[in-house]
Amino acid sequence: SLCDLPGLAPFFTGPEGQRHKVTLPPPHDHAVETLTERMRGELLRREPGYRLLARALALELLTTIDRVATDSDNPTGPAAGPVATAVAYLHAHAGEEVTMAELAVETGLSANYLGERFKTELGVPVADYLNRLRVDRARELLAGSDRSVTDIADVVGFAGISYFGKVFRRLTGHTPREYRVLARGI
């Protein structure tokens, strides 16, 4: 958990050591999870400059959490409206082929306008967000199952193993097979 990362525990515990529960709505939960994984990867790999990068990621993480906490009462923010509907749809259908036309129907916006709003509110295009969801699910399966990499790529929604490997490496810094070995501590 986030609370177990070095140096972050004081931000999540009260004066008597009890842990505060932090609940983030989508898509912020995904952003925090991605940052946490990147920090964990830096701390595990210990490549030159890893301490500095881990600290920078920690600052980004805390800033993200703070922004959500101070914005949580804003009904026009990312937690409400068509972008939130699109995010929920992506989470529910990440293992399937998802088109902008489907998202447009779900949200009541044109595909182009939804794409613009999505990127403005979340900071990433729809396709990148969907790829991150799929890679997150693939990481879970790689670490916790013996399914083949090809099968996992198919289950999480990638059309081909080559594209899956490319996206996975770009987002995690490892090939799927390398990630499986690291995640299992083999």
Number of C-alpha atoms within 10 A of each C-alpha: 6 16 15 9 13 12 10 13 14 12 11 15 14 11 7 6 10 9 14 11 9 10 11 16 12 14 18 18 15 16 18 19 15 18 18 19 16 19 21 16 18 20 16 11 10 12 10 9 9 16 14 11 15 21 13 13 18 21 12 14 20 15 12 16 19 12 12 20 13 9 14 15 10 11 10 10 14 23 22 11 12 19 25 20 16 22 21 14 16 21 16 10 14 21 18 15 11 15 12 16 14 14 23 18 12 13 18 12 16 14 17 12 11 22 20 15 18 21 16 13 15 17 12 14 16 23 14 14 22 20 19 20 20 25 25 20 18 23 19 13 19 22 18 12 11 10 12 12 18 15 11 24 26 17 17 22 22 23 13 11 15 12 12 25 19 14 21 23 16 11 16 18 15 17 16 25 14 12 18 22 12 15 14 10 8 6
